Amino acid sequence: MAELERVGEDVGGIEKVDDGELWETHLSLKSQLLDFVRQRAYEQAKRRSEPDEILYRLTKVLSPDALTIGFARRFATYKRANLLLADMQRLSLMVNDPKRPVQFLFAGKAHPHDEPGKAVLQQIAQLMRNSEFGEKFVFIEDYDINVGRHLCRAWTCGLTIRGVRWRRAARAGRRWC
């Protein structure tokens, strides 16, 4: 891992890193991510006085072997996070495929005055209660820079759903996670 930190200064040097070391680092970071997410989701559910069965399930959510797709940002309707929910049957087939498992990790906030954004957030959070999706969808409340740091360094890929118009953040060149 020390070699990876040194290589980070020279992006072209990534080719010098052993594939095995790179994969081990990814797995280590993913393990830390899963521990962080499980703990955070458990604490949030406990604060809401969720039943013991849900609390137990949250200690087991997400698989280290699945492709982990993350979405961490402000929930606004134009960012279209709920587009993923447009075809629930297809989504179910995707997350429940035993040969190619996929899971989703969401974190974010809606603006306090953005009721449609809050509704999108609630739609996604409800999937955690659905037995068909519950262990493959996790929503982390109270998104902040610490949560973002944990998520972005270990998920397999980030989900960006572009609308017709370009987002201002994309034009500004900011990192989206």
C-alpha positions in Angstrom: 0.0 0.0 0.0 2.9 2.3 0.6 3.9 2.0 -3.0 0.4 3.1 -4.1 0.6 6.2 -1.9 3.9 7.2 -3.6 2.5 6.4 -7.1 -0.5 8.7 -6.4 1.7 11.7 -7.0 2.5 10.4 -10.5 -0.7 9.1 -12.2 1.4 7.6 -15.0 3.1 5.4 -12.4 0.0 3.3 -11.8 1.2 0.9 -14.5 4.1 0.1 -12.2 1.8 -1.2 -9.4 1.4 -4.9 -9.2 -2.2 -6.0 -10.1 -2.4 -8.1 -7.0 -1.4 -5.2 -4.7 -3.9 -3.0 -6.4 -6.7 -5.5 -6.0 -5.8 -6.2 -2.3 -5.9 -2.4 -1.7 -9.3 -2.2 -3.3 -10.6 -5.1 -1.2 -9.2 -3.5 2.0 -10.8 -0.2 1.2 -14.1 -1.9 0.3 -14.0 -3.8 3.6 -13.6 -0.6 5.5 -16.4 0.9 3.5 -18.8 -1.9 4.3 -18.0 -1.7 8.0 -18.5 2.0 7.9 -21.9 1.7 6.0 -23.2 -1.1 8.2 -22.3 0.8 11.4 -23.8 4.0 10.1 -27.0 2.4 8.8 -27.4 0.4 12.1 -27.0 3.6 14.2 -29.5 5.5 12.1 -32.1 2.6 12.3 -31.6 2.3 16.1 -32.2 6.1 16.4 -35.5 5.6 14.5 -36.4 2.7 16.9 -36.5 0.2 14.1 -37.4 -3.5 15.1 -34.5 -5.8 16.1 -34.8 -7.9 12.9 -34.1 -4.8 10.8 -31.2 -3.8 13.1 -29.7 -7.3 12.7 -30.2 -7.3 8.9 -28.3 -3.9 8.7 -25.2 -5.6 10.2 -25.2 -7.9 7.2 -26.1 -5.6 4.3 -24.0 -5.3 1.2 -21.6 -8.0 -0.1 -17.9 -7.6 -0.5 -18.2 -9.7 -3.7 -20.8 -7.5 -5.5 -20.3 -4.6 -7.9 -21.0 -1.6 -5.7 -22.5 1.4 -7.5 -22.6 4.6 -5.5 -24.6 7.9 -5.7 -23.5 10.5 -3.2 -24.7 14.1 -3.7 -27.5 16.5 -3.3 -30.8 14.9 -4.1 -32.6 17.1 -6.6 -35.0 16.0 -9.2 -32.8 17.2 -12.1 -30.1 14.8 -11.0 -32.6 12.0 -11.7 -31.5 9.4 -9.1 -34.9 7.9 -9.2 -34.5 7.1 -12.9 -33.0 3.8 -11.6 -36.5 3.0 -10.2 -38.3 3.4 -13.5 -38.3 -0.4 -14.2 -38.4 -2.3 -10.9 -38.5 -5.7 -12.6 -35.3 -5.0 -14.5 -33.7 -3.6 -11.3 -34.7 -6.7 -9.4 -33.2 -9.0 -12.0 -30.0 -6.9 -11.9 -29.5 -6.9 -8.1 -30.5 -10.5 -7.6 -28.4 -12.1 -10.3 -26.2 -14.6 -8.4 -23.5 -14.7 -11.2 -23.1 -10.9 -11.4 -24.3 -9.4 -8.1 -24.9 -5.6 -8.1 -25.6 -3.4 -5.1 -26.3 0.3 -4.7 -25.2 2.7 -2.0 -26.8 6.1 -1.8 -26.0 9.1 0.4 -27.1 12.7 0.2 -29.5 15.3 1.3 -32.2 17.3 -0.3 -32.4 21.0 0.0 -34.7 21.8 3.0 -37.2 23.6 0.6 -37.0 21.0 -2.2 -40.1 18.8 -1.6 -39.6 16.9 -4.9 -36.0 16.2 -4.0 -37.1 14.9 -0.6 -39.6 12.6 -2.3 -36.8 11.1 -4.5 -34.7 10.5 -1.5 -37.6 8.8 0.3 -38.3 6.6 -2.7 -34.7 5.3 -2.6 -34.7 4.9 1.2 -37.8 2.8 1.0 -36.0 0.2 -1.0 -34.1 -0.7 2.1 -37.4 -1.9 3.6 -38.3 -4.0 0.5 -37.4 -7.7 1.0 -36.5 -8.0 -2.7 -33.9 -5.1 -2.5 -33.2 -4.6 1.2 -29.7 -6.1 1.4 -28.7 -4.5 -1.9 -29.8 -0.9 -1.4 -28.4 1.2 1.4 -29.1 4.8 2.1 -26.9 6.8 4.4 -28.4 9.8 6.1 -26.7 13.0 7.1 -24.3 13.1 4.2 -21.2 15.1 4.9 -17.5 15.3 3.7 -16.6 12.3 6.0 -19.3 10.1 4.5 -18.3 11.2 1.0 -14.6 10.4 1.7 -15.5 6.8 2.8 -17.8 6.2 -0.1 -15.9 7.5 -3.0 -12.6 5.8 -2.3 -14.0 2.3 -2.2 -17.1 1.8 -4.3 -16.7 0.2 -7.6 -18.1 3.0 -9.7 -20.2 6.2 -9.2 -23.6 6.6 -10.8 -24.1 9.8 -12.8 -27.4 10.2 -14.7 -27.3 13.1 -17.0 -30.3 15.0 -18.1 -30.9 17.0 -21.2 -29.0 20.0 -19.7 -25.4 19.8 -18.4 -25.1 20.2 -14.7 -23.3 23.3 -13.5 -20.9 21.2 -11.4 -19.8 19.3 -14.5 -19.1 22.5 -16.3 -17.2 23.8 -13.3 -15.0 20.7 -13.4 -15.6 19.7 -9.8 -15.2 16.2 -8.7 -18.7 14.8 -8.4 -18.3 12.6 -5.3 
